[in-house]
Amino acid sequence: MNPVVAAVVLIATTGVSVVAMLAVRRRAPDGSYFEDGDRAAGVFGVLATGFAVLLGFVVFLAFTSYDQARSGAEVEALTVTQQVETAQLLPPTVGPELTSELYCYARSVAGIQWDRMKAGTLGEELNPWGVELFGTFRTIQPETASEQSAYDLWLDQTSTREEARNDRIHGAVGVIPFPLWFVLFFTAGIIFVYLLFFADRGERAVVQGLLMGSVVAVMVAILLLLNVLDRPFRSGLGALRPAAMERAIEIIEQEVEGQPVTLPCDERGNPLEGGS
């Protein structure tokens, strides 16, 4: 989320809540609308506790998904670089082709695929270069012991890469379902309305404003944090970036330097016209 937008939302909602409290305070009786302050405070404690427990659960869920996406991106990038090394041990008739396709796979992840995750349009779409890698690999017929070992290792690394990719894209669509968002905002609204009944004409305006503003500011700040954790690939503060795959691309460039590798893709990982 853009930090400027987040700050504006936080300040605006807090300001509106304070103004609402001060407006209600003008006609409120001395001592608030509640005749029994202890009982009212007890009810508010139940509301606040319920909101806090639910919020803690949702934050844990969102952060787990966020961390899983981050870890998946790092493991995927590492596995791609390892597969480039493994490709050099496979038959020379397919090694350079696999290397070029891995290079394009990395470019695609850091380029067009990442953009689609940010836009939320990736869905279940496969990485086209993953399909090309599978097609090329199927043509391999290991002849030596070293080629057979590299063949088996490639299969293991492919499984690791695909699992890591699934972890990475898992958080692209968000893990917090709409009912949870609805309950969070509904509970926050109930707490806001309940606080208005604590309006007390006999208490100083600054104290009443602080009472309302501090509670609303904390609730809004946490909800904004949830939005960031739930959509980790959106642009803005806290968003995940393809740093790991970009480092992998630099490593691949160094490893294939001087080798006869022809890339069938552009800088963004899109297939070149007439290529694969």
N, C-alpha and C positions, 0 to 999 in steps of 0.2 A: 504494500500500500504506500502511496505517496505520502511522505511525512508531513508535507504542508497540508494535504487534504485531511490527514488524521488529526493534526493539530486544530484545524478549523472546526472539524466535527466535534472534537472534545470541548473546545472553548464554547462553541455555539450551544451545544446541549447543556453544558454546565450553566452557561449564562441564562438560558431560557428557564431552567429549573429554579435558579435563584430568583429570577423575576417572578415566576409563578408563586414561589413561597412568600415573597414580600407582598404580592398582590393579595393573597389569601390572608396574610397576617393583618392587613388593615381592618378586616371585619371580624377577625378571630377574637374570642373572649380571652380574658386573662387566664393563663394556665393551660391553654390549648383547648381543643374541642373535646378532649378526653377528660372525664371527671375522675377516673381512676388511672393515674399515670403509670403505676406499677403494672397493672394488668395490661395496659396498652403497650408498655415496653416489652412485656413477656410475649405478647402476640407478635410484635415486630421482631423479636429474637427468633421466633419460629420461622417467620418469613425469610429473614436474613440467613438463617442456618440452612434452610432448604435450598435457597439460591446458591449459597456457597458450596454446598455438597455437590449439587448438580454441576456447577461451574467447574469445580475441581476435577470431576470425572471427565467433562468435555475437554478441558485443557489437556489432561493427560492423554486422552484419545487423539486429539489434534497434534500434540507434540510428538507422540509416538509415530504417527503417519509422516510428519515432517522429517523426523530423524531417519525414518526408513527410506524416504525418497532421497535424502542427502547421501546416506550410506550406499544405497543402490547405485546412484550416479558415480560414486567413487569406485565401487567394485567393478562396475561395467567398464569404466575407463581403464582400470588396471588390467582387466582381463583382455581387452582389445590389444593393449601393448604386448601382453604375453603371447597372444595368438599370432601377432606379427613375427615374434621370435620363433614360434613353433612352425610357422609357414616356411621358414628358411630350411627346415629339416625335412620337409615333404618333397616329393619328386619335383625336379626343376621344371617340369612341363606345366605345373599348376602353381608352384610357389609364388612366382611374381604376380600371377592373376589374383590369388588369394590376398596377397599383400596389398594390391591396389584396391581391392574391394573392401578390405578392412579400413584402409585409409578413407575411403568414401563413406564407410559406415560411421567412422568417427566424425567426419565433416557433417554428415547428415544429422547426427545426434546434437552436435553443438550448433547447428544451423537451423535448417527448416523444421526438424522435429521439435527442437526446443521452442521455437516460435509457436508451433501448434499447441504445445503444452501450455504455454502462457495464455494463448487465446482460448484454451479449453476445447479445441476442435480435433485433438489427436484421436480420441476414442480408442477403438480396438485396432487401429491401423498398424500394420507391421512396418518395420523398417525395410524398405525395398532392398537394401544392400544385404540384410540378413538372409533374404530369399536368394539373392545372387550367390552369397557365400555357400549356402546349402547346395545349390545346383552345381557349383564348381567342385565342391568337396566330394560329391557323389561320383565324380569321374575318376577319383584317385584309386589306384590299385597298388598298394604297398608291395615292394619287392624285397627290400632289405629289412633287417631287424630294427635299424634305427628309424626307417620310414614307418614301420609298424608301430613303434613306440610313439612317434610323433603323431601318427594317425589316432591312436587311442587317447593321447593327451589332448589333441584338438577336440575330440568329442566331449571330454570332461570340461574343457574350457568353454565350449559352446553352451553347455548346460548352465555353467556358472554365469556366463554373460546374459543368457536369456532370463535367468532368475533375477539377476540384478536389474535388468531392464524392467521387469515386471514390478519390482520394488520402486523403481524410479517413477514410473508412470502411474503408480497406484494413487499417489497424492495429487495428481493433476486435476482430477475431477472433484476433489473435496471428499472428506470422510464424515463430516457432520451432516446427518440427514435433516430435511426440513422440519420434521416434528420437534427435534431438539432445539433448533433455532427458534421456532415458534414459542416453545415453553420458556426458553431463556428470556426472550423479549417480553413475553406475557408476565413472567415473574418480576422482571425489572420494572414493568409498568405498574404492577400492583404495589411494589415497594415505593415507587415514586408517589403514587396517589396516597398511600398510607402515611407517608412522611408529611404530606400537606396538612393532615389533621393534627400534626404537632405544632402548627402555626400558633404563636402566642403573642398577642399584642403587647403584653407586659414585658416581653424580653427584647433586648436590643436587636435592631435589624441586622447588624453584622453577625451576631450569633446565629440568628435564624437562617441567614444566607449561608453561613458556613455549615450548618447542620445539613441543609439540602445539597449544597454544591459539592461537599466532600464525598457524600455517598454516591451521587450521580456521576461525578468525575471518575471514581474508582470503577463503577459498573461499566461505563462507556469505554474506559481505557482497556479493561479486560476483554470486552466484546470486540474491540478493534484488534487486539492481540490475537483473539481466536480467528478472526477473519484472515490474518496473515498466515497463521499456522495451518488453516484449512485449505488455503490456496497458495502453496509455497512457490509456485512458478510465476505468479503475477509480478509485474514490474513494481519496483518500489523498495522501501526499507524492509529488510529481512527476507527478500525473495532469493530463491536458490538460482544460481547461475552455473553455466556449463564449464566452470573453471577446471574441474578434473579432466574432462574430455579435451579441453583446449590444451592442457599440459600433455595429454596423451598424444595429440596431434604433433606437438613439437618433438616428442620423443620418437615418434614414428618417422618424422622427417629426417632425424639424425640417423636412425637405423637403416633407412632405405637410401641414404645419400650415396650416389654413385652406382646404384643398381638400375637395371633396365626396366623401370616400372612406369607404365603409362596409365594415368588416372582417367577413368571414364566418367568423371563428375566435375562439377565446378566447385567454387569455394564454399558454397552452402550445402553441398552434398546432393544437388540435383543431377540426374543423369544428363550427360552431354548428348546433343542431338546426334543420332546414329550410333550411340553407345549402347551399354547394357540397359 
